[in-house]
């Protein structure tokens, strides 16, 4: 049980680490077009992201896949950038995001990328472990808990801006996504592999 709790803590730290804010930025970008009334869709996306993230960690931990680290480090900000661009496109065209299918597919792919981004560090931590399943399960639990916290905070911000400050939802989505893009551009430039 102590080992399981250790990996839950590691999952929490992985997502909530402000010095490695790419995970928080991606989750924020993912939540921007949604409100509390869409909580089921947001929870679904968080879970899809966690499952995909842990799946790629598992593939790497068991030695089935060895990702190109520089490519993965570049693809992480690309996932954030694409998510923010999609938010802007949907908001400008006043498209409803009620259909979450495209979000689920993109989130699953992005979860795979983010999982591979953490895989080398995770493999070093698990080098002494005979049983890799318990650490992966604990880590996934910590990730899911921290992601839910971040998504609640992102939805609370949307509520404050849209409901209390009376900003139109589509306008908020555009402004917030542009801010995410502005934060992401330096990350893209820093990690460009060529």
Secondary structure, DSSP 8 states (H G I E B T S, - for coil): -HHHHHHHHHHHHHHH-GGGTHHHHHHHHHHTT--GGGHHHHHHHHHHHHHHHHHHHHHHHTTS----HHHHHHHHHHHHHHHHHHHHHHHHTT------HHHHHHHHHHHHHHHHHHHHHHHHHTTT-S-HHHHHHHHHHHHHHHHHHHHHHHHHHHHIIIIIS---HHHHHHHHHHHHHHHHHHHHHHH---
